Amino acid sequence: MAAGKGKGKGKGTAEEPDDEAKKHAGEVKKRLSRAIPEGKPELDFRTPWQLLVATMLSAQSTDKMVNKVTPELFRRYPTPEALGKAKQETVEKLVKSTGFFRNKAKAIRAASKAVADQHGGEVPRSMEAMVELPGVARKTANVVLGAAYGLPTGIVVDTHAGRVSRRLELSEQKDTVKVERELCALVAKKDWIAMGHRPVLHGRYLCTSKKPACPRCPLNEVCPSAEAEPEGRWTARADAEHGVVASRGEATG
């Protein structure tokens, strides 16, 4: 039997998870909090608008690639107004390496123009206003509102977070909005921001899609999907993961 077998969530609903599910989520939170104490995105930014643009560019790309592109993009266009008025062809060249560059260039120009024209150059501070910006969906809005403004409007769920949540049996859903709803019911609102980024980073570096590092995972003992026995104490594994995340994957753990 794999380590952690049968340790997933209990019954109950997304709105009212049972005590077993809450206890399981609490143990996951404790371990991830040690492994990834800061719980923040790896995108480099100085302003909420820069984070908005970077997050939009990160779709189907890597944060590392986006971080290579944005310094020159923001040097050429330092404000929402400037990017909103930029030529499509010029922006395409600047963001080409992030993939889907034509659509992305169009989206960040349109969103920037809306920020400049409709919000006085300031990224709005509500989910309702954020998702009205061109090209901005709930995940992007959660990233910006949480990381830039400290507003817990929800939990960020991307491909990594969805995979981690299902493996841990925190959710059985595949739709990201439904996963988010279930996670929000399991986690205190004050922890939504950090717990939105921790599963993302955990999935990026350890709980990968094809070859999860189960022996080195600090969640091994509480993971129903663990494929191998754990190595050493969970605290040591958590500290090793902290090093990997802090180095953005340069350390080996």
C-alpha positions as CSV (number, residue, x, y, z in Angstrom):
1,M,0.0,0.0,0.0
2,A,1.3,3.4,-0.9
3,A,2.1,5.8,1.8
4,G,-0.9,8.0,2.8
5,K,-3.4,5.6,1.2
6,G,-6.9,6.4,2.4
7,K,-6.0,9.8,3.9
8,G,-8.0,11.9,1.5
9,K,-11.1,14.0,2.1
10,G,-14.2,12.7,3.8
11,K,-17.7,13.2,2.6
12,G,-19.6,16.5,2.8
13,T,-20.1,19.1,0.2
14,A,-18.0,21.9,-1.3
15,E,-20.0,24.4,0.8
16,E,-19.8,22.4,4.0
17,P,-16.9,19.9,4.0
18,D,-16.9,17.4,6.9
19,D,-14.5,17.4,9.8
20,E,-12.3,14.7,8.2
21,A,-11.9,16.8,5.1
22,K,-11.0,19.9,7.1
23,K,-8.5,18.0,9.2
24,H,-6.8,16.6,6.0
25,A,-6.7,20.1,4.5
26,G,-5.2,21.5,7.7
27,E,-2.4,19.0,7.6
28,V,-1.7,19.8,4.0
29,K,-1.7,23.5,4.8
30,K,0.8,22.9,7.7
31,R,3.2,21.0,5.6
32,L,3.0,23.3,2.5
33,S,3.4,26.3,4.8
34,R,6.7,25.0,6.0
35,A,7.9,24.0,2.5
36,I,6.7,27.2,0.9
37,P,6.3,29.8,3.6
38,E,6.0,32.9,1.4
39,G,3.3,31.7,-1.0
40,K,3.7,34.2,-3.8
41,P,4.0,34.2,-7.6
42,E,7.4,33.9,-9.3
43,L,6.6,36.6,-11.8
44,D,8.7,39.7,-11.3
45,F,6.7,42.9,-11.0
46,R,6.8,46.4,-9.4
47,T,3.2,47.5,-9.8
48,P,-0.3,45.8,-10.0
49,W,-0.4,46.7,-13.7
50,Q,2.9,45.0,-14.3
51,L,1.7,41.9,-12.5
52,L,-1.5,41.9,-14.6
53,V,0.5,42.0,-17.8
54,A,2.9,39.4,-16.7
55,T,0.2,37.1,-15.6
56,M,-1.6,37.4,-18.9
57,L,1.7,36.6,-20.7
58,S,2.3,33.5,-18.5
59,A,-0.6,31.6,-20.0
60,Q,0.8,28.5,-21.8
61,S,4.3,29.8,-21.0
62,T,6.7,29.7,-18.1
63,D,7.2,32.4,-15.5
64,K,10.9,32.2,-16.2
65,M,10.3,33.1,-19.9
66,V,7.9,35.9,-19.0
67,N,10.5,37.4,-16.6
68,K,12.9,37.5,-19.5
69,V,10.4,39.4,-21.7
70,T,8.8,41.9,-19.3
71,P,11.9,44.1,-18.5
72,E,12.2,45.4,-22.1
73,L,8.4,45.5,-22.5
74,F,8.0,47.7,-19.5
75,R,11.0,49.8,-20.4
76,R,9.5,50.6,-23.8
77,Y,6.0,51.0,-22.3
78,P,6.2,52.1,-18.7
79,T,2.5,52.8,-18.1
80,P,-0.9,51.3,-19.0
81,E,-1.6,54.3,-21.3
82,A,1.7,53.7,-23.2
83,L,1.1,50.0,-23.7
84,G,-2.5,50.6,-24.7
85,K,-1.4,52.9,-27.5
86,A,1.5,50.7,-28.6
87,K,1.5,49.2,-32.1
88,Q,0.4,45.6,-32.3
89,E,3.3,44.5,-34.4
90,T,5.9,46.0,-32.0
91,V,4.3,44.4,-29.0
92,E,4.1,41.1,-30.8
93,K,7.9,41.1,-31.4
94,L,8.6,41.9,-27.7
95,V,6.4,39.0,-26.4
96,K,6.9,36.5,-29.2
97,S,9.0,34.1,-27.0
98,T,6.1,33.6,-24.6
99,G,4.0,31.8,-27.3
100,F,0.6,32.7,-28.8
101,F,2.1,36.2,-29.1
102,R,-0.4,37.7,-31.5
103,N,-3.4,37.0,-29.1
104,K,-1.3,38.0,-26.1
105,A,-0.1,41.2,-27.6
106,K,-3.7,42.1,-28.5
107,A,-4.9,41.2,-25.0
108,I,-2.3,43.1,-22.9
109,R,-2.8,46.2,-25.1
110,A,-6.6,46.0,-24.7
111,A,-6.4,45.4,-21.0
112,S,-3.9,48.2,-20.5
113,K,-6.0,50.6,-22.5
114,A,-9.0,49.7,-20.3
115,V,-7.0,50.3,-17.2
116,A,-5.9,53.7,-18.5
117,D,-9.2,54.8,-19.9
118,Q,-11.7,53.4,-17.4
119,H,-9.7,53.2,-14.2
120,G,-7.4,56.2,-14.3
121,G,-4.3,54.1,-14.9
122,E,-4.9,52.0,-11.7
123,V,-5.7,48.3,-11.8
124,P,-9.2,47.9,-10.2
125,R,-9.4,46.3,-6.7
126,S,-12.5,44.1,-7.2
127,M,-13.1,40.8,-8.9
128,E,-16.2,42.2,-10.7
129,A,-14.1,45.1,-12.3
130,M,-11.1,42.9,-13.0
131,V,-13.0,40.3,-15.0
132,E,-14.5,43.0,-17.1
133,L,-11.0,43.9,-18.4
134,P,-10.3,42.4,-21.9
135,G,-8.6,39.0,-21.6
136,V,-8.8,38.8,-17.9
137,A,-10.5,35.7,-16.3
138,R,-10.9,34.8,-12.6
139,K,-7.5,33.1,-12.2
140,T,-5.6,36.2,-13.4
141,A,-7.8,38.4,-11.3
142,N,-7.1,36.3,-8.2
143,V,-3.3,36.5,-8.8
144,V,-3.3,40.3,-9.1
145,L,-5.8,41.0,-6.4
146,G,-4.0,38.7,-3.9
147,A,-0.3,39.3,-4.7
148,A,-0.5,43.0,-5.6
149,Y,-3.2,44.2,-3.3
150,G,-3.4,41.6,-0.5
151,L,-7.1,41.0,-1.2
152,P,-8.3,37.4,-0.6
153,T,-10.9,37.2,-3.4
154,G,-10.4,33.5,-4.0
155,I,-7.7,30.8,-4.5
156,V,-5.6,30.7,-7.6
157,V,-6.1,27.4,-9.5
158,D,-4.0,26.6,-12.5
159,T,-3.0,23.3,-14.1
160,H,-0.5,22.6,-11.3
161,A,-2.8,23.4,-8.5
162,G,-5.7,21.4,-10.0
163,R,-3.5,18.4,-10.3
164,V,-2.1,18.7,-6.8
165,S,-5.6,19.2,-5.4
166,R,-6.9,16.0,-7.1
167,R,-4.0,13.9,-6.0
168,L,-4.4,15.0,-2.4
169,E,-8.2,14.5,-2.8
170,L,-8.9,18.0,-1.7
171,S,-11.1,18.1,-4.8
172,E,-12.4,15.7,-7.4
173,Q,-13.3,18.4,-9.9
174,K,-11.5,19.2,-13.2
175,D,-13.1,22.6,-13.7
176,T,-10.9,25.2,-12.2
177,V,-13.8,27.3,-10.8
178,K,-15.2,24.2,-9.1
179,V,-11.8,23.3,-7.7
180,E,-11.4,26.8,-6.4
181,R,-14.8,26.7,-4.7
182,E,-14.0,23.5,-2.9
183,L,-10.6,24.7,-1.8
184,C,-12.1,28.0,-0.5
185,A,-14.5,25.9,1.7
186,L,-11.5,24.0,3.2
187,V,-9.2,26.9,3.8
188,A,-9.7,29.9,6.0
189,K,-10.1,33.1,4.0
190,K,-7.0,34.7,5.6
191,D,-5.0,31.8,4.0
192,W,-6.5,32.0,0.5
193,I,-3.7,34.1,-1.0
194,A,-0.8,32.0,0.2
195,M,-2.6,28.7,-0.3
196,G,-3.3,29.8,-3.9
197,H,0.4,29.9,-4.8
198,R,1.7,27.0,-2.7
199,P,0.0,24.2,-4.6
200,V,1.0,25.9,-7.9
201,L,4.7,25.9,-6.9
202,H,4.5,22.5,-5.3
203,G,3.1,21.1,-8.6
204,R,5.7,23.0,-10.6
205,Y,8.7,21.6,-8.8
206,L,7.8,18.4,-7.0
207,C,4.3,17.1,-7.8
208,T,4.9,17.2,-11.5
209,S,2.6,15.7,-14.1
210,K,4.7,12.7,-15.3
211,K,7.3,12.0,-12.6
212,P,6.2,13.3,-9.2
213,A,9.0,13.3,-6.6
214,C,7.0,11.3,-4.1
215,P,10.0,10.1,-1.9
216,R,11.1,13.7,-1.5
217,C,7.6,15.2,-1.0
218,P,6.7,16.6,2.4
219,L,3.0,15.6,1.8
220,N,3.8,12.0,1.2
221,E,2.3,10.6,4.3
222,V,-1.0,12.4,3.8
223,C,-1.3,11.9,0.1
224,P,-3.6,9.2,-1.2
225,S,-1.8,9.2,-4.5
226,A,1.8,8.7,-3.2
227,E,3.6,6.3,-5.4
228,A,6.6,5.5,-3.2
229,E,7.6,5.5,0.5
230,P,8.9,8.8,1.9
231,E,12.6,9.5,2.6
232,G,13.3,10.7,6.2
233,R,11.1,13.1,8.2
234,W,8.6,15.3,6.5
235,T,10.1,18.4,8.0
236,A,13.4,17.7,6.4
237,R,11.7,17.1,3.0
238,A,9.8,20.4,3.5
239,D,13.0,22.3,4.2
240,A,14.5,20.8,1.1
241,E,11.5,21.8,-1.0
242,H,11.8,25.3,0.4
243,G,15.3,25.5,-1.0
244,V,14.2,24.3,-4.4
245,V,11.4,26.9,-4.6
246,A,13.5,29.7,-3.2
247,S,16.1,29.1,-5.9
248,R,13.3,28.8,-8.6
249,G,14.3,25.3,-9.4
250,E,18.1,25.8,-9.4
251,A,18.6,23.7,-6.2
252,T,18.0,20.0,-6.4
253,G,16.4,19.5,-3.0
